[in-house]
């Protein structure tokens, strides 16, 4: 029995047993055609078939008694149900990688093509750790990524979170398989799935490619809030370019494959956030009480605790309360106005030799509270 690689030229050989059963071990992914040649029988050659990563493929041949020397070539074979093992998963081959859109050019996001795989959230998707996806209900970021048989993930020692230390360019990946259920004992270090990646290889013919994937803001829609405020689309220009080349070193024996990949990105982003009001910039935080749904009494105490600012130097740690608490009910800052509040606890001893600033150092006339840092106040008042 001979199993030649249709692209690289080398062959695997084996001998069948008395029942005609045969087995080729440790066959690399590729395209093959198996042949059987026994004296007194016609030589039989199967049609070419593809062996995917971690696949147990089966090809059956039927020998006929030969009246004369001749060769029979078996035609195309029908797709058969995988019966050699109970492993489930999804092979993502070169056609998928070539044809499907990859906005960030990260091949790991194609794991979502496998049944049962769900990306995590938009803030930390599969590209965040390389393994941040849920597979059939497993915990996120617990998969292992193998690159040509070697793990390229590390694991956080306390939580067991895995992270890919290296993810190759899509142009360097031949195919990968998301192995999800009942994978064999040779695979470990995974709480959910194995992403088994095979990189590309050279063949007996030289081949290569050059590419550039281009993104530009002129093709994008504006953010809704930026558009409402009359702000233009933030500039974005992303170029991912490179080349690949592969071929033989020694024909039918040794091959090489090289890829070079580079990305250049320039961008801005529109963000929204809270800004301090004019009163807050001057040290009056009375609006915090109202924002929490509270009101001040005649002494300046907010009716809602979450809306009240307390003197930080008149508090102590209470283990029963789980943290710092006020020394007394009178250590609140009246009306949340620190512009004119003088803290009796803010002194050199309390600050380990770093006393509070005197009122004369503050940049705003009439503001004399000793809880206000003059540098921070200058930054808050910066036009």
Backbone torsions as a table, in degrees:
resi	resn	phi	psi	omega
1	UNK	NA	130.9	-178.9
2	UNK	-126.0	136.8	179.3
3	UNK	-126.8	90.1	179.9
4	UNK	-85.1	141.7	172.2
5	UNK	-76.8	125.5	-173.6
6	UNK	-72.6	-16.9	-178.1
7	UNK	-108.2	-30.1	-175.9
8	UNK	-103.8	-17.4	172.9
9	UNK	90.3	-22.2	179.9
10	UNK	-77.3	163.0	-174.1
11	UNK	-131.6	150.6	168.3
12	UNK	-104.8	143.7	179.1
13	UNK	-128.3	150.0	175.8
14	UNK	-156.9	171.1	179.0
15	UNK	-124.1	134.2	-180.0
16	UNK	-76.7	160.3	176.8
17	UNK	-85.6	-171.8	-175.5
18	UNK	-66.4	-19.6	179.0
19	UNK	-93.5	0.5	179.5
20	UNK	86.8	7.9	179.3
21	UNK	-84.9	141.8	-179.0
22	UNK	-140.8	159.8	-176.7
23	UNK	-149.1	128.6	170.8
24	UNK	-105.0	125.7	-176.9
25	UNK	-100.9	149.6	172.9
26	UNK	52.5	52.2	177.5
27	UNK	-89.3	127.0	179.7
28	UNK	-70.7	152.0	175.7
29	UNK	-57.2	139.4	-178.4
30	UNK	167.9	-170.7	179.3
31	UNK	-108.2	128.2	-173.6
32	UNK	-132.6	166.3	171.1
33	UNK	-144.7	116.3	-176.3
34	UNK	-89.2	143.8	179.2
35	UNK	-132.5	149.3	177.6
36	UNK	-126.7	133.1	-177.9
37	UNK	-137.1	108.4	-179.2
38	UNK	-126.4	137.0	-178.9
39	UNK	-60.3	132.3	-179.2
40	UNK	90.6	-4.6	179.0
41	UNK	-124.9	155.5	176.1
42	UNK	-69.5	137.8	176.1
43	UNK	-69.7	134.2	-177.4
44	UNK	-118.8	132.4	177.2
45	UNK	-124.6	127.1	-180.0
46	UNK	-76.8	162.6	171.5
47	UNK	-70.7	153.7	179.2
48	UNK	-58.6	140.4	177.6
49	UNK	-139.9	154.3	-176.6
50	UNK	-100.1	135.3	174.2
51	UNK	-106.0	115.9	179.3
52	UNK	-84.6	171.4	-179.7
53	UNK	-61.1	132.7	177.1
54	UNK	55.3	36.8	180.0
55	UNK	-107.2	138.2	171.5
56	UNK	-99.6	94.1	-175.9
57	UNK	-89.9	150.2	179.8
58	UNK	-125.8	133.1	173.1
59	UNK	-134.8	119.6	-179.6
60	UNK	-100.3	136.6	178.8
61	UNK	-119.4	148.9	177.4
62	UNK	-121.5	121.4	-179.1
63	UNK	-93.1	141.9	177.0
64	UNK	-121.2	146.2	178.3
65	UNK	-64.2	133.2	-175.7
66	UNK	-97.5	130.2	173.1
67	UNK	-84.3	-25.1	177.0
68	UNK	-149.4	168.3	-178.2
69	UNK	-68.9	118.8	178.4
70	UNK	-157.0	164.6	-178.4
71	UNK	-123.9	133.6	177.2
72	UNK	-109.4	126.5	176.2
73	UNK	-102.5	122.6	179.8
74	UNK	-76.3	135.7	-179.0
75	UNK	-74.5	-167.7	-178.8
76	UNK	-59.8	139.3	-178.5
77	UNK	-102.1	143.1	178.1
78	UNK	-71.8	150.7	176.4
79	UNK	-66.3	132.4	-178.2
80	UNK	-110.8	152.1	175.4
81	UNK	-69.1	137.7	179.5
82	UNK	-70.7	107.9	-177.6
83	UNK	-114.5	-1.4	-174.9
84	UNK	-76.9	-24.1	177.8
85	UNK	-152.6	171.4	-177.4
86	UNK	-103.3	14.7	-178.0
87	UNK	-72.5	138.7	176.0
88	UNK	-111.6	154.5	-179.8
89	UNK	167.4	-172.6	-177.5
90	UNK	-139.9	127.3	174.8
91	UNK	-90.7	126.0	174.2
92	UNK	-106.6	104.8	-172.6
93	UNK	-91.8	-174.7	-175.4
94	UNK	-62.7	-33.3	179.9
95	UNK	-65.3	-43.6	176.2
96	UNK	-58.5	-47.8	-176.0
97	UNK	-63.7	-37.7	-179.8
98	UNK	-71.8	-42.6	-166.2
99	UNK	-93.6	-27.0	-176.3
100	UNK	-83.5	145.0	-179.6
101	UNK	-70.2	137.7	176.2
102	UNK	-129.2	94.7	-171.6
103	UNK	-63.9	-34.1	178.3
104	UNK	-104.1	6.8	178.8
105	UNK	55.6	42.0	178.0
106	UNK	-117.4	112.9	-172.6
107	UNK	-67.5	-19.8	-177.0
108	UNK	-64.9	-28.6	-177.5
109	UNK	-64.8	-17.2	178.3
110	UNK	-74.1	-4.0	173.5
111	UNK	-61.9	-23.1	-179.6
112	UNK	-69.1	-7.6	174.7
113	UNK	-73.0	-20.9	-178.9
114	UNK	-75.4	138.9	177.3
115	UNK	-58.8	136.5	177.5
116	UNK	87.4	-4.5	-180.0
117	UNK	-95.3	127.0	-179.3
118	UNK	-127.3	125.3	175.6
119	UNK	-62.2	158.4	178.4
120	UNK	-76.4	-126.0	-177.5
121	UNK	-106.9	170.8	-176.8
122	UNK	-67.4	-25.5	-178.9
123	UNK	-74.1	-25.8	-178.4
124	UNK	-149.6	75.0	-177.3
125	UNK	-80.4	-162.0	-176.1
126	UNK	-59.8	-28.3	-178.4
127	UNK	-76.1	-13.0	-176.3
128	UNK	-65.0	-55.1	177.6
129	UNK	-111.0	-9.3	-174.4
130	UNK	87.9	-17.0	-178.9
131	UNK	-129.8	13.0	-172.7
132	UNK	-82.9	72.4	175.0
133	UNK	-146.0	157.4	179.0
134	UNK	-100.6	130.1	-179.9
135	UNK	-119.7	109.7	179.6
136	UNK	53.6	40.6	176.4
137	UNK	86.0	1.9	179.3
138	UNK	-71.5	167.3	178.3
139	UNK	-70.4	144.1	178.8
140	UNK	-68.5	155.1	178.1
141	UNK	56.1	43.4	176.1
142	UNK	-127.3	3.8	179.8
143	UNK	-78.6	165.1	176.0
144	UNK	-117.0	141.4	177.2
145	UNK	-111.3	123.9	176.8
146	UNK	-105.6	134.0	177.2
147	UNK	-116.4	107.2	-175.6
148	UNK	53.3	37.6	175.1
149	UNK	95.5	-12.0	-178.7
150	UNK	-108.3	138.8	-179.2
151	UNK	-70.7	137.1	177.1
152	UNK	-118.5	22.8	177.1
153	UNK	-114.5	151.2	168.8
154	UNK	-114.9	168.7	-173.8
155	UNK	-128.1	132.2	174.2
156	UNK	-69.0	125.3	-168.5
157	UNK	-65.6	-28.5	-175.9
158	UNK	-89.8	-49.9	-176.7
159	UNK	-90.3	-13.8	-179.1
160	UNK	76.4	15.3	-179.9
161	UNK	-74.2	131.0	177.8
162	UNK	-98.7	151.9	179.5
163	UNK	-144.4	135.3	179.6
164	UNK	-74.5	125.4	177.8
165	UNK	-85.5	-17.2	179.1
166	UNK	-153.6	130.6	173.9
167	UNK	-126.0	119.8	-175.1
168	UNK	-73.0	164.5	173.2
169	UNK	-62.7	143.4	176.8
170	UNK	-55.3	-28.0	-179.5
171	UNK	-71.8	-14.3	-179.0
172	UNK	-100.0	-0.3	-176.7
173	UNK	-101.7	126.8	176.3
174	UNK	-80.6	-49.1	177.3
175	UNK	-169.4	165.2	171.2
176	UNK	-147.1	159.3	-179.8
177	UNK	-125.3	131.0	173.2
178	UNK	-89.9	103.9	-178.5
179	UNK	-93.6	119.3	-167.5
180	UNK	-112.0	-45.4	-171.3
181	UNK	-132.3	137.9	174.3
182	UNK	62.2	27.5	175.9
183	UNK	-69.5	153.3	-168.6
184	UNK	-69.0	169.9	-173.5
185	UNK	-68.7	-11.9	178.3
186	UNK	-69.3	-17.0	179.7
187	UNK	-103.9	133.0	177.9
188	UNK	-145.1	-158.3	175.6
189	UNK	57.6	35.1	-178.4
190	UNK	-143.3	136.6	175.6
191	UNK	-97.5	-2.9	-177.5
192	UNK	-146.4	-65.0	-174.5
193	UNK	-141.0	166.0	172.9
194	UNK	-115.6	126.2	172.5
195	UNK	-101.1	101.8	-172.3
196	UNK	-97.8	108.3	-172.2
197	UNK	-107.0	136.1	173.2
198	UNK	-117.1	126.5	178.5
199	UNK	-83.4	163.8	-176.2
200	UNK	-73.3	158.5	-177.1
201	UNK	-134.8	156.6	173.7
202	UNK	-75.4	166.0	177.5
203	UNK	-130.1	-170.2	179.3
204	UNK	-71.8	-7.7	176.5
205	UNK	-118.1	140.1	176.3
206	UNK	-71.1	135.9	176.7
207	UNK	-149.5	152.7	-179.3
208	UNK	-162.2	178.2	-179.6
209	UNK	-157.9	154.6	170.8
210	UNK	-126.0	147.1	-173.8
211	UNK	-152.5	156.5	168.1
212	UNK	-149.3	129.1	175.4
213	UNK	-110.2	122.9	-167.8
214	UNK	-120.8	131.3	173.3
215	UNK	-125.8	141.2	-178.5
216	UNK	-145.9	146.9	-178.1
217	UNK	-61.6	-22.8	-178.6
218	UNK	-64.9	-17.0	178.6
219	UNK	-99.6	2.2	-173.6
220	UNK	-101.9	158.0	171.3
221	UNK	-90.9	151.7	-178.6
222	UNK	-78.0	152.6	171.8
223	UNK	-62.8	141.2	-174.1
224	UNK	-59.6	-45.5	-177.2
225	UNK	-68.5	-38.9	177.4
226	UNK	-65.9	-38.8	179.7
227	UNK	-65.8	-39.3	179.2
228	UNK	-65.6	-35.5	-179.2
229	UNK	-84.7	2.1	179.8
230	UNK	76.6	18.0	179.3
231	UNK	-87.0	140.4	-179.0
232	UNK	-71.9	167.6	176.4
233	UNK	-63.7	129.0	178.7
234	UNK	-59.9	139.1	-178.6
235	UNK	-65.2	140.1	176.5
236	UNK	-144.9	129.2	173.8
237	UNK	-143.9	117.4	-177.8
238	UNK	-129.0	123.0	178.2
239	UNK	-119.7	120.7	173.6
240	UNK	-117.9	114.3	-173.4
241	UNK	-140.8	161.7	179.6
242	UNK	171.2	-166.0	178.8
243	UNK	-153.8	161.4	176.2
244	UNK	-133.0	153.2	174.2
245	UNK	-153.6	138.9	178.8
246	UNK	-148.5	158.4	-180.0
247	UNK	174.7	-171.2	-177.3
248	UNK	-87.0	144.9	166.7
249	UNK	-97.7	-50.2	169.8
250	UNK	-126.8	117.1	-174.5
251	UNK	-54.3	135.2	-179.7
252	UNK	68.6	4.9	-176.0
253	UNK	-132.2	-55.7	-171.4
254	UNK	-129.8	137.1	-174.9
255	UNK	-136.2	163.4	177.3
256	UNK	-134.6	156.8	172.8
257	UNK	-148.4	131.7	-176.7
258	UNK	-130.3	135.3	173.2
259	UNK	-132.8	145.0	177.0
260	UNK	-128.9	128.8	-173.2
261	UNK	-138.8	137.7	179.2
262	UNK	-144.4	146.4	177.4
263	UNK	-127.9	138.5	174.6
264	UNK	-129.4	127.4	-176.7
265	UNK	-133.1	131.5	169.0
266	UNK	-127.8	130.2	-175.7
267	UNK	-159.7	162.0	168.9
268	UNK	-130.0	165.2	-178.5
269	UNK	-139.8	145.6	175.9
270	UNK	-95.9	126.8	-179.4
271	UNK	-126.2	151.3	175.2
272	UNK	-118.7	145.7	-179.5
273	UNK	-165.6	172.0	-178.9
274	UNK	-81.3	141.1	176.9
275	UNK	-121.0	144.2	179.6
276	UNK	-68.2	144.8	178.0
277	UNK	-75.7	173.3	178.7
278	UNK	-61.4	-38.2	178.5
279	UNK	-65.0	-43.1	180.0
280	UNK	-64.0	-38.8	179.6
281	UNK	-63.2	-21.7	177.4
282	UNK	-98.4	2.2	175.8
283	UNK	103.7	0.8	-179.5
284	UNK	-100.3	107.8	-177.6
285	UNK	-106.4	29.0	-179.9
286	UNK	-60.1	-26.1	-178.9
287	UNK	-66.6	-19.3	-179.6
288	UNK	-63.7	-38.1	179.9
289	UNK	-62.9	-47.5	179.8
290	UNK	-65.3	-34.7	179.0
291	UNK	-64.2	-26.4	177.8
292	UNK	-90.8	4.1	178.4
293	UNK	85.6	19.6	-177.8
294	UNK	-110.9	174.0	175.9
295	UNK	-136.5	157.0	178.3
296	UNK	-89.1	143.4	171.8
297	UNK	-88.7	-171.4	-175.2
298	UNK	-66.2	-21.8	179.8
299	UNK	-89.9	-7.7	-179.6
300	UNK	94.3	15.2	179.3
301	UNK	-93.2	128.5	180.0
302	UNK	-74.0	140.9	-178.3
303	UNK	-73.4	-13.7	178.0
304	UNK	-113.8	122.5	-174.4
305	UNK	-59.7	-36.2	-178.2
306	UNK	-68.6	-15.4	-180.0
307	UNK	-100.1	6.4	-176.9
308	UNK	-105.6	135.1	174.6
309	UNK	-98.5	130.5	-177.4
310	UNK	-110.7	155.4	178.6
311	UNK	-66.8	116.7	-176.4
312	UNK	-69.5	-17.4	-178.6
313	UNK	-95.2	3.2	176.9
314	UNK	-121.1	48.3	179.2
315	UNK	-134.4	158.4	177.9
316	UNK	-141.2	160.0	-178.5
317	UNK	-81.6	130.2	178.2
318	UNK	-122.0	104.3	-178.7
319	UNK	-60.4	-29.0	178.6
320	UNK	-69.4	-29.1	178.9
321	UNK	-91.5	-6.8	178.2
322	UNK	81.7	18.5	179.9
323	UNK	161.2	-165.0	-177.5
324	UNK	-72.4	142.4	176.7
325	UNK	-133.6	161.5	-180.0
326	UNK	-68.9	144.3	177.9
327	UNK	-62.7	-34.3	178.5
328	UNK	-155.6	171.6	-179.1
329	UNK	-72.9	-5.8	-177.4
330	UNK	-101.8	9.3	-176.6
331	UNK	-95.2	19.7	176.1
332	UNK	-82.5	159.6	176.7
333	UNK	-91.6	113.8	-174.7
334	UNK	-56.6	130.6	176.6
335	UNK	57.4	18.0	179.7
336	UNK	56.0	29.4	-177.0
337	UNK	-104.7	101.3	-178.9
338	UNK	-90.4	-0.6	-178.7
339	UNK	-62.5	-37.1	-177.3
340	UNK	-121.9	13.9	-178.3
341	UNK	-87.4	128.6	177.3
342	UNK	-106.2	114.7	-179.1
343	UNK	-80.6	124.8	177.5
344	UNK	-72.4	-17.4	-179.7
345	UNK	-93.7	-5.5	-177.4
346	UNK	-90.3	93.2	-178.4
347	UNK	-143.5	179.5	-175.9
348	UNK	-61.9	-38.9	-178.5
349	UNK	-66.5	-42.6	-178.0
350	UNK	-67.1	-29.7	-176.6
351	UNK	-103.3	19.0	176.0
352	UNK	53.2	49.9	176.8
353	UNK	86.0	5.0	178.5
354	UNK	-117.1	81.6	-173.3
355	UNK	-66.4	160.4	176.7
356	UNK	-67.7	152.5	-178.5
357	UNK	-68.2	143.2	174.7
358	UNK	-71.6	160.1	-177.7
359	UNK	-61.0	-30.9	-178.0
360	UNK	-66.7	-17.8	-177.8
361	UNK	-86.3	-10.2	-177.8
362	UNK	-78.3	142.3	-174.0
363	UNK	-80.8	-3.5	-177.4
364	UNK	-110.9	120.8	178.1
365	UNK	-59.8	136.6	178.3
366	UNK	87.9	-13.2	177.3
367	UNK	-92.1	119.8	-173.9
368	UNK	-131.3	6.2	-179.5
369	UNK	-62.2	135.1	-176.7
370	UNK	-87.2	8.5	174.1
371	UNK	-95.6	-1.9	-176.2
372	UNK	-95.0	126.7	176.7
373	UNK	-82.4	127.4	-175.3
374	UNK	-65.0	-34.8	179.4
375	UNK	-66.5	-45.5	179.3
376	UNK	-63.7	-36.2	-179.7
377	UNK	-66.8	-38.5	177.3
378	UNK	-63.6	-39.3	178.7
379	UNK	-66.7	-39.4	-179.7
380	UNK	-67.3	-30.7	-178.2
381	UNK	-92.5	2.4	-178.2
382	UNK	-65.1	126.5	-174.9
383	UNK	-67.6	NA	NA
